[in-house]
Amino acid sequence: MIYKTEKMEVTIRKARSIDLKNLAVLKQQVWISTYATEGLIEDFSSYVLSEFSIENEKKSLTDKNKLILVATINNCVVGCAEILLSPECPIASVEPCIEISTLYILERFQGVGIGSQLLTESIKAIEQLNYNKVWLTVYFKNLEAIEFYTKQNFTHIGDIDFVLGKNSYKNFIMLKDIG
C-alpha cells in the first residue's frame, strides 16, 4: 500500500530478507530511545544486542506465527510492525485476539502519519484473519505512544511488567475493538 504524507511517499509492504539488517538496527534504535531515557545500563545493552540481532530477525521473518510489515520511503526502511498471529492476551477475560507486538518508527519520522498508516495496514491484516480485537503493550513512560494509541481508539485495560535482569518496567496493555 502506498500513502502520501507531506513531501513523502510511504510504502507499506511485507518484510523481506533484504530488510533483516535494517529491521535489527531500527528496533535497536527505537527500543533504546524508548527505555533508556536515563542512559544505558548493561541490562539494556545486553538485551538489545541479543534480542534485536540479525539472526533473531531472520527467525521472525520465517516464523509462520508472525507477520512483519515495513514502512519505507524511497526504499529506505523507516518503520515496522510485527503482528503475532497466535498470542494470548495477558488479561484472561479478553476474548482471543491478535497482538501487535511491535510498532516502531524511527524518531526522525515520527509525528508525520507513518505510524497511523502502519497501524491501519496491520489492522487490515488482522481483520482478514477474522479477529475483532487487537492488543498491544506500551511502556508507561512513553507518553507520546500512549497518546497516539488513545487517539487510535485503544483503551488502557491493565498493566504488565517487562522484566529485565533485576528490574521491571511497567507497560500498559491497550486494546482496540476492530469488529
CYANA upper distance limits for C-alpha pairs under 8 A (distance plus 0.5 A):
  1 MET  CA     11 THR  CA      6.21
  1 MET  CA     12 ILE  CA      5.74
  1 MET  CA     13 ARG  CA      7.15
  2 ILE  CA      9 GLU  CA      7.35
  2 ILE  CA     10 VAL  CA      6.15
  2 ILE  CA     11 THR  CA      4.89
  2 ILE  CA     12 ILE  CA      6.83
  3 TYR  CA      9 GLU  CA      6.24
  3 TYR  CA     10 VAL  CA      5.50
  3 TYR  CA     11 THR  CA      6.74
  3 TYR  CA    117 GLN  CA      7.95
  4 LYS  CA      8 MET  CA      6.27
  4 LYS  CA      9 GLU  CA      4.88
  4 LYS  CA     10 VAL  CA      6.44
  5 THR  CA      9 GLU  CA      6.64
  5 THR  CA     10 VAL  CA      7.75
  5 THR  CA    112 VAL  CA      7.47
  5 THR  CA    113 GLY  CA      7.44
  6 GLU  CA    112 VAL  CA      8.11
  8 MET  CA     73 ILE  CA      7.38
  9 GLU  CA     73 ILE  CA      6.54
  9 GLU  CA     74 ASN  CA      8.05
 10 VAL  CA     71 ALA  CA      6.89
 10 VAL  CA     72 THR  CA      6.07
 10 VAL  CA     73 ILE  CA      5.51
 10 VAL  CA     74 ASN  CA      8.34
 10 VAL  CA    114 ILE  CA      7.82
 11 THR  CA     71 ALA  CA      6.09
 11 THR  CA     72 THR  CA      5.68
 11 THR  CA     73 ILE  CA      6.97
 12 ILE  CA     69 LEU  CA      7.13
 12 ILE  CA     70 VAL  CA      6.08
 12 ILE  CA     71 ALA  CA      5.01
 12 ILE  CA     72 THR  CA      6.93
 12 ILE  CA    117 GLN  CA      8.44
 12 ILE  CA    118 LEU  CA      7.30
 12 ILE  CA    121 GLU  CA      8.09
 13 ARG  CA     69 LEU  CA      5.98
 13 ARG  CA     70 VAL  CA      6.09
 13 ARG  CA     71 ALA  CA      7.26
 14 LYS  CA     67 LEU  CA      7.98
 14 LYS  CA     68 ILE  CA      6.37
 14 LYS  CA     69 LEU  CA      4.91
 14 LYS  CA     70 VAL  CA      6.63
 15 ALA  CA     19 ASP  CA      6.79
 15 ALA  CA     61 LEU  CA      7.73
 15 ALA  CA     68 ILE  CA      6.03
 15 ALA  CA     69 LEU  CA      5.72
 15 ALA  CA     70 VAL  CA      6.08
 16 ARG  CA     20 LEU  CA      7.86
 16 ARG  CA     61 LEU  CA      7.84
 17 SER  CA     58 LYS  CA      7.71
 17 SER  CA     61 LEU  CA      7.85
 19 ASP  CA     23 LEU  CA      6.43
 19 ASP  CA     77 VAL  CA      8.20
 20 LEU  CA     24 ALA  CA      6.76
 20 LEU  CA     54 ILE  CA      6.44
 20 LEU  CA     57 GLU  CA      6.38
 20 LEU  CA     58 LYS  CA      6.91
 21 LYS  CA     25 VAL  CA      6.78
 21 LYS  CA     54 ILE  CA      6.35
 22 ASN  CA     26 LEU  CA      6.41
 22 ASN  CA     77 VAL  CA      7.13
 23 LEU  CA     27 LYS  CA      6.52
 23 LEU  CA     57 GLU  CA      7.57
 23 LEU  CA     77 VAL  CA      8.23
 23 LEU  CA     80 CYS  CA      7.97
 24 ALA  CA     28 GLN  CA      6.68
 24 ALA  CA     52 PHE  CA      5.55
 24 ALA  CA     53 SER  CA      6.21
 24 ALA  CA     54 ILE  CA      6.29
 24 ALA  CA     57 GLU  CA      6.95
 25 VAL  CA     29 GLN  CA      6.60
 25 VAL  CA     52 PHE  CA      8.03
 26 LEU  CA     30 VAL  CA      6.68
 26 LEU  CA     78 VAL  CA      8.07
 26 LEU  CA     79 GLY  CA      7.78
 26 LEU  CA    104 TYR  CA      8.16
 26 LEU  CA    105 ILE  CA      8.31
 26 LEU  CA    106 LEU  CA      7.10
 27 LYS  CA     31 TRP  CA      6.34
 27 LYS  CA     52 PHE  CA      6.96
 27 LYS  CA    104 TYR  CA      7.35
 28 GLN  CA     32 ILE  CA      6.58
 28 GLN  CA     48 VAL  CA      6.29
 28 GLN  CA     49 LEU  CA      8.12
 28 GLN  CA     52 PHE  CA      6.68
 29 GLN  CA     33 SER  CA      6.70
 29 GLN  CA    106 LEU  CA      7.95
 30 VAL  CA     34 THR  CA      6.62
 30 VAL  CA    104 TYR  CA      6.88
 30 VAL  CA    105 ILE  CA      7.57
 30 VAL  CA    106 LEU  CA      6.76
 30 VAL  CA    107 GLU  CA      7.62
 31 TRP  CA     35 TYR  CA      6.60
 31 TRP  CA     36 ALA  CA      8.42
 31 TRP  CA     48 VAL  CA      8.11
 32 ILE  CA     36 ALA  CA      5.66
 32 ILE  CA     37 THR  CA      8.39
 32 ILE  CA     40 LEU  CA      8.50
 32 ILE  CA     44 PHE  CA      8.06
 32 ILE  CA     48 VAL  CA      8.24
 33 SER  CA     37 THR  CA      7.05
 34 THR  CA    139 TYR  CA      8.27
 34 THR  CA    142 ASN  CA      7.16
 35 TYR  CA    139 TYR  CA      8.27
 36 ALA  CA     40 LEU  CA      6.09
 36 ALA  CA     41 ILE  CA      8.38
 36 ALA  CA     44 PHE  CA      7.89
 40 LEU  CA     44 PHE  CA      6.81
 40 LEU  CA     45 SER  CA      7.36
 41 ILE  CA     45 SER  CA      7.03
 42 GLU  CA     46 SER  CA      6.50
 43 ASP  CA     47 TYR  CA      6.52
 43 ASP  CA    164 LEU  CA      7.15
 43 ASP  CA    165 GLY  CA      6.76
 44 PHE  CA     48 VAL  CA      6.58
 44 PHE  CA    164 LEU  CA      8.43
 45 SER  CA     49 LEU  CA      6.57
 46 SER  CA     50 SER  CA      6.66
 47 TYR  CA     51 GLU  CA      6.12
 47 TYR  CA     52 PHE  CA      8.43
 47 TYR  CA    164 LEU  CA      8.43
 48 VAL  CA     52 PHE  CA      6.02
 48 VAL  CA     53 SER  CA      8.30
 49 LEU  CA     53 SER  CA      6.46
 51 GLU  CA     56 ASN  CA      7.14
 52 PHE  CA     56 ASN  CA      6.79
 52 PHE  CA     57 GLU  CA      7.19
 53 SER  CA     57 GLU  CA      6.77
 54 ILE  CA     58 LYS  CA      6.63
 55 GLU  CA     59 LYS  CA      6.85
 56 ASN  CA     60 SER  CA      6.68
 57 GLU  CA     61 LEU  CA      6.57
 58 LYS  CA     62 THR  CA      6.91
 59 LYS  CA     63 ASP  CA      6.51
 60 SER  CA     66 LYS  CA      7.15
 61 LEU  CA     66 LYS  CA      7.82
 61 LEU  CA     67 LEU  CA      8.02
 61 LEU  CA     68 ILE  CA      7.34
 65 ASN  CA     84 LEU  CA      6.47
 65 ASN  CA     85 LEU  CA      5.44
 65 ASN  CA     86 SER  CA      6.72
 66 LYS  CA     82 GLU  CA      7.26
 66 LYS  CA     83 ILE  CA      6.05
 66 LYS  CA     84 LEU  CA      5.25
 66 LYS  CA     85 LEU  CA      6.07
 67 LEU  CA     82 GLU  CA      6.27
 67 LEU  CA     83 ILE  CA      5.59
 67 LEU  CA     84 LEU  CA      7.20
 67 LEU  CA     85 LEU  CA      7.77
 68 ILE  CA     80 CYS  CA      7.51
 68 ILE  CA     81 ALA  CA      6.18
 68 ILE  CA     82 GLU  CA      4.96
 68 ILE  CA     83 ILE  CA      6.79
 69 LEU  CA     80 CYS  CA      5.98
 69 LEU  CA     81 ALA  CA      5.66
 69 LEU  CA     82 GLU  CA      6.97
 69 LEU  CA    118 LEU  CA      8.13
 69 LEU  CA    122 SER  CA      8.11
 70 VAL  CA     77 VAL  CA      7.06
 70 VAL  CA     78 VAL  CA      8.08
 70 VAL  CA     79 GLY  CA      6.19
 70 VAL  CA     80 CYS  CA      4.75
 70 VAL  CA     81 ALA  CA      6.96
 70 VAL  CA    118 LEU  CA      8.25
 71 ALA  CA     77 VAL  CA      6.35
 71 ALA  CA     78 VAL  CA      6.20
 71 ALA  CA     79 GLY  CA      5.38
 71 ALA  CA     80 CYS  CA      6.37
 71 ALA  CA    114 ILE  CA      7.84
 71 ALA  CA    118 LEU  CA      7.25
 72 THR  CA     76 CYS  CA      5.52
 72 THR  CA     77 VAL  CA      4.89
 72 THR  CA     78 VAL  CA      5.96
 72 THR  CA     79 GLY  CA      7.51
 73 ILE  CA     77 VAL  CA      7.17
 73 ILE  CA     78 VAL  CA      7.39
 78 VAL  CA    105 ILE  CA      6.42
 78 VAL  CA    106 LEU  CA      6.02
 78 VAL  CA    109 PHE  CA      7.34
 79 GLY  CA    103 LEU  CA      7.96
 79 GLY  CA    104 TYR  CA      5.86
 79 GLY  CA    105 ILE  CA      4.58
 79 GLY  CA    106 LEU  CA      6.51
 79 GLY  CA    114 ILE  CA      8.14
 79 GLY  CA    115 GLY  CA      8.15
 79 GLY  CA    118 LEU  CA      8.43
 80 CYS  CA    102 THR  CA      7.79
 80 CYS  CA    103 LEU  CA      6.28
 80 CYS  CA    104 TYR  CA      5.89
 80 CYS  CA    105 ILE  CA      7.08
 80 CYS  CA    118 LEU  CA      7.81
 81 ALA  CA    100 ILE  CA      7.53
 81 ALA  CA    101 SER  CA      8.06
 81 ALA  CA    102 THR  CA      5.63
 81 ALA  CA    103 LEU  CA      4.86
 81 ALA  CA    104 TYR  CA      6.94
 81 ALA  CA    118 LEU  CA      7.28
 81 ALA  CA    119 LEU  CA      8.10
 81 ALA  CA    122 SER  CA      7.68
 82 GLU  CA    100 ILE  CA      6.37
 82 GLU  CA    101 SER  CA      6.10
 82 GLU  CA    102 THR  CA      5.39
 82 GLU  CA    103 LEU  CA      7.16
 83 ILE  CA     98 ILE  CA      7.75
 83 ILE  CA     99 GLU  CA      6.34
 83 ILE  CA    100 ILE  CA      4.96
 83 ILE  CA    101 SER  CA      6.29
 83 ILE  CA    102 THR  CA      7.63
 83 ILE  CA    122 SER  CA      7.83
 84 LEU  CA     98 ILE  CA      6.83
 84 LEU  CA     99 GLU  CA      5.86
 84 LEU  CA    100 ILE  CA      6.78
 84 LEU  CA    101 SER  CA      6.98
 85 LEU  CA     98 ILE  CA      6.38
 85 LEU  CA     99 GLU  CA      7.68
 86 SER  CA     98 ILE  CA      7.18
 87 PRO  CA     96 PRO  CA      8.44
 87 PRO  CA     97 CYS  CA      7.70
 87 PRO  CA     98 ILE  CA      6.57
 87 PRO  CA     99 GLU  CA      6.70
 88 GLU  CA     96 PRO  CA      7.04
 88 GLU  CA     97 CYS  CA      7.62
 88 GLU  CA     98 ILE  CA      8.24
 88 GLU  CA     99 GLU  CA      8.45
 89 CYS  CA     94 VAL  CA      7.16
 89 CYS  CA     96 PRO  CA      7.69
 89 CYS  CA     97 CYS  CA      7.63
 89 CYS  CA     99 GLU  CA      8.09
 89 CYS  CA    135 TRP  CA      7.77
 90 PRO  CA    160 ILE  CA      8.32
 91 ILE  CA    158 GLY  CA      8.03
 96 PRO  CA    131 TYR  CA      8.43
 96 PRO  CA    133 LYS  CA      8.42
 97 CYS  CA    131 TYR  CA      6.50
 97 CYS  CA    132 ASN  CA      7.47
 97 CYS  CA    133 LYS  CA      5.76
 97 CYS  CA    134 VAL  CA      6.01
 97 CYS  CA    135 TRP  CA      7.59
 98 ILE  CA    126 ILE  CA      7.42
 98 ILE  CA    131 TYR  CA      7.50
 98 ILE  CA    133 LYS  CA      7.30
 98 ILE  CA    134 VAL  CA      5.46
 98 ILE  CA    135 TRP  CA      6.91
 99 GLU  CA    134 VAL  CA      6.14
 99 GLU  CA    135 TRP  CA      5.39
 99 GLU  CA    136 LEU  CA      6.02
100 ILE  CA    122 SER  CA      8.33
100 ILE  CA    134 VAL  CA      7.57
100 ILE  CA    135 TRP  CA      6.83
100 ILE  CA    136 LEU  CA      5.80
101 SER  CA    136 LEU  CA      6.50
101 SER  CA    137 THR  CA      7.76
103 LEU  CA    115 GLY  CA      7.88
103 LEU  CA    118 LEU  CA      8.28
103 LEU  CA    119 LEU  CA      8.08
104 TYR  CA    115 GLY  CA      8.16
105 ILE  CA    109 PHE  CA      6.94
105 ILE  CA    110 GLN  CA      6.56
105 ILE  CA    114 ILE  CA      7.97
105 ILE  CA    115 GLY  CA      7.04
106 LEU  CA    110 GLN  CA      7.02
109 PHE  CA    114 ILE  CA      7.77
110 GLN  CA    114 ILE  CA      7.49
110 GLN  CA    115 GLY  CA      7.67
111 GLY  CA    115 GLY  CA      8.33
113 GLY  CA    117 GLN  CA      6.80
114 ILE  CA    118 LEU  CA      6.61
115 GLY  CA    119 LEU  CA      6.49
116 SER  CA    120 THR  CA      6.53
116 SER  CA    152 GLN  CA      8.45
117 GLN  CA    121 GLU  CA      6.79
118 LEU  CA    122 SER  CA      6.65
119 LEU  CA    123 ILE  CA      6.62
120 THR  CA    124 LYS  CA      6.73
121 GLU  CA    125 ALA  CA      6.82
122 SER  CA    126 ILE  CA      6.80
123 ILE  CA    127 GLU  CA      6.54
123 ILE  CA    134 VAL  CA      8.27
123 ILE  CA    178 ILE  CA      8.05
124 LYS  CA    128 GLN  CA      6.84
125 ALA  CA    129 LEU  CA      7.28
126 ILE  CA    130 ASN  CA      7.36
126 ILE  CA    131 TYR  CA      6.63
126 ILE  CA    134 VAL  CA      8.28
127 GLU  CA    131 TYR  CA      6.02
127 GLU  CA    132 ASN  CA      7.38
127 GLU  CA    178 ILE  CA      7.91
127 GLU  CA    179 GLY  CA      8.29
131 TYR  CA    178 ILE  CA      8.31
131 TYR  CA    179 GLY  CA      7.84
132 ASN  CA    177 ASP  CA      6.43
132 ASN  CA    178 ILE  CA      5.52
132 ASN  CA    179 GLY  CA      4.69
133 LYS  CA    175 LEU  CA      7.44
133 LYS  CA    176 LYS  CA      6.09
133 LYS  CA    177 ASP  CA      5.00
133 LYS  CA    178 ILE  CA      5.79
133 LYS  CA    179 GLY  CA      7.20
134 VAL  CA    175 LEU  CA      6.27
134 VAL  CA    176 LYS  CA      5.88
134 VAL  CA    177 ASP  CA      7.18
134 VAL  CA    178 ILE  CA      7.64
135 TRP  CA    173 ILE  CA      7.46
135 TRP  CA    174 MET  CA      6.02
135 TRP  CA    175 LEU  CA      4.83
135 TRP  CA    176 LYS  CA      6.82
136 LEU  CA    173 ILE  CA      6.33
136 LEU  CA    174 MET  CA      5.96
136 LEU  CA    175 LEU  CA      7.19
137 THR  CA    171 ASN  CA      6.38
137 THR  CA    172 PHE  CA      5.87
137 THR  CA    173 ILE  CA      5.06
137 THR  CA    174 MET  CA      6.54
138 VAL  CA    142 ASN  CA      7.52
138 VAL  CA    145 ALA  CA      7.64
138 VAL  CA    146 ILE  CA      7.38
138 VAL  CA    171 ASN  CA      5.66
138 VAL  CA    172 PHE  CA      5.78
138 VAL  CA    173 ILE  CA      7.26
138 VAL  CA    174 MET  CA      8.15
139 TYR  CA    169 TYR  CA      7.84
139 TYR  CA    170 LYS  CA      6.75
139 TYR  CA    171 ASN  CA      4.75
139 TYR  CA    172 PHE  CA      6.77
140 PHE  CA    146 ILE  CA      8.11
140 PHE  CA    170 LYS  CA      6.45
140 PHE  CA    171 ASN  CA      5.55
140 PHE  CA    172 PHE  CA      6.27
142 ASN  CA    146 ILE  CA      6.83
143 LEU  CA    147 GLU  CA      6.54
144 GLU  CA    148 PHE  CA      6.61
145 ALA  CA    149 TYR  CA      6.64
146 ILE  CA    150 THR  CA      6.55
147 GLU  CA    151 LYS  CA      6.68
148 PHE  CA    152 GLN  CA      6.86
149 TYR  CA    153 ASN  CA      6.98
149 TYR  CA    154 PHE  CA      5.84
149 TYR  CA    155 THR  CA      8.46
149 TYR  CA    174 MET  CA      8.46
150 THR  CA    154 PHE  CA      5.45
150 THR  CA    155 THR  CA      6.85
153 ASN  CA    176 LYS  CA      6.61
154 PHE  CA    174 MET  CA      6.14
154 PHE  CA    175 LEU  CA      5.59
154 PHE  CA    176 LYS  CA      4.98
154 PHE  CA    177 ASP  CA      8.31
155 THR  CA    174 MET  CA      5.59
155 THR  CA    175 LEU  CA      5.73
155 THR  CA    176 LYS  CA      6.87
156 HIS  CA    172 PHE  CA      6.87
156 HIS  CA    173 ILE  CA      6.31
156 HIS  CA    174 MET  CA      4.90
156 HIS  CA    175 LEU  CA      7.11
157 ILE  CA    172 PHE  CA      8.07
157 ILE  CA    173 ILE  CA      6.26
157 ILE  CA    174 MET  CA      6.17
157 ILE  CA    175 LEU  CA      7.20
158 GLY  CA    172 PHE  CA      6.47
158 GLY  CA    173 ILE  CA      5.64
158 GLY  CA    174 MET  CA      7.79
159 ASP  CA    170 LYS  CA      7.18
159 ASP  CA    171 ASN  CA      6.14
159 ASP  CA    172 PHE  CA      5.02
159 ASP  CA    173 ILE  CA      5.88
160 ILE  CA    170 LYS  CA      6.43
160 ILE  CA    171 ASN  CA      5.81
160 ILE  CA    172 PHE  CA      6.85
160 ILE  CA    173 ILE  CA      7.29
161 ASP  CA    168 SER  CA      6.26
161 ASP  CA    169 TYR  CA      5.87
161 ASP  CA    170 LYS  CA      5.09
161 ASP  CA    171 ASN  CA      6.35
162 PHE  CA    168 SER  CA      5.90
162 PHE  CA    169 TYR  CA      5.52
162 PHE  CA    170 LYS  CA      6.78
162 PHE  CA    171 ASN  CA      7.30
163 VAL  CA    167 ASN  CA      6.41
163 VAL  CA    168 SER  CA      4.71
163 VAL  CA    169 TYR  CA      6.84
164 LEU  CA    168 SER  CA      6.43
164 LEU  CA    169 TYR  CA      8.36
